[in-house]
């Protein structure tokens, strides 16, 4: 079978759910027995999102091979349950950087370097790079007509010419707004968006229409006629109560069948049973079985900054058969006087990753409060580092303890710069990135949660636990329960005689799936559940 290529574009406005559409289709095709991979093209000129403020672009999702990528890759992995690579995240910054590097090396043999063919060829090379997949789904970031994305649209147009017609499919995700004053669903924004796409040489085969209401038959017929697609290829995508229900809704709408027909795929019937069972389990959780979990961080104004953490909490809720209500608390607003009030009614706390000084003291006060008041706690990356700082300050009595990242002048840098990071000037792509092994001590909470000695988790950081303080901290009760295989890097710390207090240098949320929740999150929600009577 030839590799099939599916391109997902978006129009009218951003945030319509192209990523969820691509991920849901990937799940439906995987459930038909195909090997599916998904990639994202982002039009911006940054080489990757690694140096971008989370308020600019949400969280940075890190792959096993250490790529700092768009958050949509998290959705892809959670839906298709496959570990993606750096090939699945491509920015125009990366494309231009590669082309310019080739030009400097003389690889274009003196030719004038242009968008066509050099930029578009580089884009197509990324699209064609998946050699062992049956189906490659490519999401094009932004909206059709954005100036930064024009070369991507041109490249996917060329793919349609280079491959057989039955091997290429274009899906356009667009908006059908409802106007309350006239009590109408309006099709004109979609018509204009498709017209814009057609003007660039791409004719969509399927329309996925985001709508709050059912699409009337008259609107389907109108879109079919004006947008030059079959009526059966106008797919309704209503807002779902449960994110993981979207594949089943799109299955019912006939999206996967239309894709199979166009691409002439012979595995027509899906095996959605396990996914259906999972969704039914989620939907049947008693609304009264509720736990309140606080995420105390510094980017709380944008929920996407912690999207993988939030989804991991939900996954753990599914496993524990409880609804998880997530409360985002700005760590800048937390202090010794109000921390009790801020955490009122909270059964568990997550202090997530981050960079810089802002909000740090609020995180430390939060950790002190949950440690002393037996509230289940999970620290992630910077959250683990601040747990070590808090313990050194308030248990060991080293009052000026800190991370040397946050205070270069501290006399007790219990968190310090990794040796190999010293002298590094560049910010982008230079941290400890990707999956690393961890060895867990037996008879610890970490071992109980993971059930094995050897695990691997994904990292994104520069600073590490300072081993010069290890003996003192352990003697005072802060146990190092996980280390690198050679024992030089502390990966996990925990406290005995506490309902649940554990923290990891890594990001466990990056490997969590709705059907395979991350062990640390499962443990947190279980402990939180046990603090209340359900």
N, C-alpha and C positions, 0 to 999 in steps of 0.2 A: 504494500500500500504506500502511495506517495504521502509525504508529510502534508497535512492540511493546515492552512493558515487562516485564522479568524482575527479580524481587526475590530476593536470596539472604540468608537469615537463618541464624543458628546457635544451637544449643542444647547443653545439658549442661555443656560446658566451653568456654573460649576456646582459641584456637590450633589449631583443627581443620582449618584450611585453607580458610576461606570465600573468602579472596582468591585462592588458587590455583584453586579451583573456578570462581569467576567469571571469572578470566583464561583458564582453559582452555576454558570454554564460549565465551568471546569469540573465541578462536582458531578453534574448530570452526565457529562461525557465519560468521566472516570467510572461512574456507576454503570456505564454501558460496556466497560471492559477496555477502554482506550487509555493509552499512556499520554497524559496531558501535562503540559507545562504552561506557565503564564509569565509574561514579562510586561513591564511598564516603561513607556517612553515619556519622560518629562521634558517639556519645552524649555525650562529655564536654563540659564547659562552657568549656574553653579555646577561644578563637577559632580558633586553628590550633596545630599542634604546634611552631611555631617557637621558643617560649620554654620548651619542656619539656626537661628533662634526658634525654639519650638512654637512660639506664637506665629512665626512665619509659615511653618509647614507641618506642624504637629510633631509627633514622635519620630525619632530615627530608628528604623527597624534594621537590625543587624542579622545577616545570614551566617550560616556555618563557616563559610570561607572568608568572613570578615568584611563584607561589603556593607557600607552605611547606605541605607536605601529608603525609599518612600514607604510610608506607612501602609499603602495598599498591598505591599508584599506580605504584610502580616495577615491581611484578609485572605489573600491567595493561599497562604500556607494553612491557615485555620480551616478553610473550606475544602481544599483538595488533599490535605494531609500529606504534603510532599515538601521536603526541604529544598528551597530554591537557592540559587547561587547569584554571584555578581552579574552574570549574564542576563538575569531577570530584571535588572534595574539599569536603565540607560538614560542619561540626561543629554541635552544638546551641548552642555558644557563639556561633557566627556567626549562627545562626538567631535566637536571643534578642536578640543585639545589633541585628540588622536590624529586628526587630519593635519593640524599644524606641525605636529611632531614628525609625521611622515614627510611633509614638505621640506622641513629643515634637514632631514636625512637624505633628501634628493630622490625619494622613492617615486615621485611623479615625473621624473625625467625631464624637468624643465618646463612642464606644461603649466598653463595658467590654472591655478586652483580655484574652482567655482562650486557653488551650491550644487549644481547639476553638471557633472556627475559625481564629484568627489564627496560632498557631504551626503548625498542620497545613497551613494554606494556604501559608505561607512554604516549608514543606518540599516541598509538591507543586509549587510554582513552580520550585524547583530541579530536581525530577524532570522537569518538562515543558520545561525550558529548552533541550533539545537538539532543534533544529528540522530538522537535516539528516542525522539518523541513522535507519537502518531499525530498529535494535534498541538499546535502552538497558538495560544491565545495572546494577542498583543493589545494592551490598552494604551490609547494615546491620551496623554494628560491634557488638561486645559479644555477649551471649547473650540470648535471649528471656526476659523477666521482669525484666531490669535496669531499675531505676526511671528512669534517665536516658534510656532508649531507648523508653519507652512511647509518646511522642508520634510517634516515627518509625514504629512499628508501626501506630499509628492512621492515620497519613497514607497508608501503603501499602495499608491496608485500604480507605480511601476511593478510592484510585486504581482498585481492583478494581470499585468501584461506578460510577465515572464513565466508565470505558472499557468497550468491548465485551469479553465473556468471553474471546474468542479472541485478544485483544490484551494480556492480562495473565497472567503466570505466576509462581507462588511456589515457590521451591526452598528446602528446609530442610536444612542440613548438620548432622549429628548424630553421636554416638559410639555404636558397638557395642563395648563392652569385652569382653575375653576374660578369664574367671576361670580361672586355672590349676588351682586346687584342685578345681573341679568339671568342668574341661575343657569349659567352655561359653562360647558367645557370648551375652551377655545383651541382651535387647531392651527391658527395662523403662525404662532411662534415656531411650531414644528415644521410647517411648510417652508418658512424662511430659512430655517437652519438646514434643511435638506437641500434647498436651492443653493445655499452657500457651499455645501459640500459638493454638490454636482458641478458647481462652477470651477471647482478645483480638480475635477476629473474623476471623482469617486461617486458611484451610484450605490447607496446602501441597499442591501438585500433584505434586511430585517430592521424594523423600528421597534425599539423597546421604550414605551412611553410611561414616564413617571406620572402618576395621577393619584389623587386622593379619593376619587370616585370611580365606579365602573365606567368603562368607555362605551357609549351607546354605539349600536351598529351603524348608525348614520355617520358617526365620526370615523369609524374604521373605514367605511367606504370612501369617505372624502379624502382621508390620508392615503389610501391605496391609489386613488385616481391622481391626486396632485403630487404625490411623492414617488410615483412609479414603482410601487411595491405591491406584492400580492396581498389581498385582504387578510389571508391567514398569517401573513408575516408582520401584521401590526399587533405587537404583543403588549398586553397591559401589565404594568408593574406597580401595584399599589403598595403603600407603606405597610410593612408587616409589624405585627406586635412583637415577634421574635425574629431577630436577624437571621437565625439559621433555618427559618421557615421559607426564606426567599427562594431557594432552589426548588422546593416542592410547589410553591406558587407558580414559578415560571414553568415547571414541568406541566402543571395543569393547564397553563395558558398555551402550551404547545411550542415553546421556544426550542427545546432540544429536538423535537420532531422536525421542525422547519430546518434546523441546522443539519440534521441527518439527511434530509431530502436534498438540500442544496449541495452538500459535500459528497453525496452518494455513499454514505456510511451504511454498512450492512448490519452492524450491531444496533438494531433499532430499538429493542426493548431494554429498559433500564432495570437495574436491581437497586431500588431505592429503599428496600425494607429496613436496613439498619439505620439509615438516616431518618426515615419516618419514625422508627421506634425512639430514636434520640429526641426528635422534636416533640413527639407525644409525651415523653417523660418530662421534658421541660415545661410544656404547656399545662401538665397536670399537677405540677407542684402547688401545694396549698398556699394560697396568698397569705395566710396567717403565719406560715412558717418563714419568718422574716428575720434576717440579721442585718445590722447596720455597720458598715465598714467605712472608716475614714481614710482617705488618701491625703496625707499632709505633705504638700509640695509647694513649689514656687511658680508653676505654670498653670494654675487651676482655672484661669479665665478661658482657657481653650481645652475642652475635654479631649480633643484629639492628641494633645501632648502626652496623655497617659492611656491611650486607647488600648494597648496590649495589656496593661495592668488591669484596666477595668474589665476587659473581656476575660482575662484569666480568673478574676474574682467571680464572674458569672459562671465560667466553666466549673469552678470549684463548688459553686452553689448547686449546679446541676448534680454533681457527684454526691453532695450531701443532702439533696432533696430539700433545699431551702432557697427562698428568694433572697437575693443580695441587693440591698439598697446602698449605693455608693454615695458618700458625701465627700465632696472636694473641699478641703480646708487650706486656705492660703497660709503657708508657714510664716510669712512676714507679719501676720496678725496675731500670732501665738506668742504669749509670754508667760512668765511664772504665775502672774496674778490671774490670768484668764484661761489657762490650759484646761482646768477642770470643767469650766463652762463650755469651752469649745468641744470637748469630748463627751459631753452629756448625752447619754443614750446610745453611745457607741460600744459595740461588742468586740471590735477588732480594729487594728490600725496598721496601715502600710505607709512607710516612709520610702518613697521611690528614689530613683537616680536623679542626677542633675549636675550642674557645674556652677562654680562661682559662690561668692559670699552671701548673696541676697537670701534672706529667709533661713539661714543656717541656725541661728540661735533658737528660732521657733521649733525647728526640727529636734534640736537637742533637748529642749524643754518638754516636747512631746514624748520623746523616748524615755526621759527620766520619769515622767508621770506614769506611762504605761508599765514601766519596769517596777515601780514602787507600788502600783495599784493593781497588779496582776491582770492587766488587760492584754489579750493576745496581740502579738506584734510580729510583723515581718518587715525586715529592712532589706532594701535592694540597692546594691552598688554604693552610691553616696549614703544611702540609708544605713548600710552596714558600717561604713566608715564613721558616721556620726554616732552609731551605737557604741563603737569602740572609744570614741572621744568622750562620750557621756559617762561611760563606765570608768574611764581613767580619771576624769574630773571628780566625779561624785562618790566613787567607791575607793579608788586608790588615793584620792586626795590631791592629785596633780592638777591643780585648779587652772593652769594655763595650757593644758593639753589641747592639741588641735591637729588638724591636717596642715602640712606645710604648703598645700595648695591654697589654703584659706588664710594662713598666717605664717609668713616666711620667718618671722622672728620668734616663734614659739620655742621655748626651751624643752618642750616635751612633744616632739612631732610623732605621735603614736600612729599617724598615717603619713607616709612620705612618698617621694617620687621614686618610681622604679628606676633601677640603675640604668637600664637601656634607654630610658626616656630622657636622661640628663643630656642637655645640649640640643635637644630637638627644638627646632625653630618653627617649622611648619605646623599648622593646626589640623589640616584636613588629612584624614586617613592615616594618622601616625600613632594612634593609641593602641592599647592591647585590644585587638578586635577579633571577633569570631569565636568558634567553639574551642574550648580547652578542657582537658580531663581533670577530674577532681577525685581524690581518694577520701572516703568517709570513714571516720573512726566508728568501730562497733560500740554498741551500748550507748549511743547518743540519740538525741531527737532526730538529727539529720538521717541517721541510719534507719530509724524506725519509719521515717517518712518515705525514703527512697527504696528501702528494702534491699539495698545492695551497696557494696563497698566502692565500686568504680562507676562514676557517672561522668557526663560531659554537659557543660552548659555554655551559653554564649556570653561574651564579655564586651564591654566598651568603657574603658577607663585608662587613666595614666598613673594614678596613685594607688599604693598598696599598704597593707598592714605592716607596721614596723616590728620586725622580729626581736628587736632589742627590748621590747616591752612584753614579749610573749609570756615569759615565766611569771612576771609579776601579775599580769592580768589573769592568767590561768589560776594562779594560787589564790586570787581574789574572787574566782568563780566564773570568769568569762571564758568558757571552754572553746578551744579551736577544734571544731568537729570535722572540718574538711580542709584539705590542703592539696597543693599540686603534687603530682606523683613523687617528685624529689623532696618534698617537704619544705621547700623554701618559700612558697607563697601560701598565705592563709586565705582560704576560699570561703569558709563559713565559721561563724561564731554563734554560741547559744548560751543560755543560762539555765542551770538546773533549778529545780524547785520553783518553777514558774509555769502557769497554765500553758503558755506558748510564747517563747521569746527566741527568735532565730533570725539570722541575717546572712545574706550571701553577697560576695563581691561581684557576682555575675547577675544576669538578668533572666530569671526563670520564666518570666512572662513571654519571652520570645519563642519558646518551644511549646507553649500550652495550646491545646486543641479542645474543641467542645466535647469530643469523644475520648480525649486523652489529656485530662487536666494536669497542670504542673503540680507535683507533689507538695511543694511548699505552700502553695495556695490552698490545696485541699486540706492540709493540716491546719492552716489559719482559720478557714471557715468551720472546720469541725470543732476547733477549740472555741470559736466565737459562738457557735450553735450550743455548745455545752454550758455557756455562761447564762443562758436564758432558758426558761421553761416554755417549750413549744406546745 
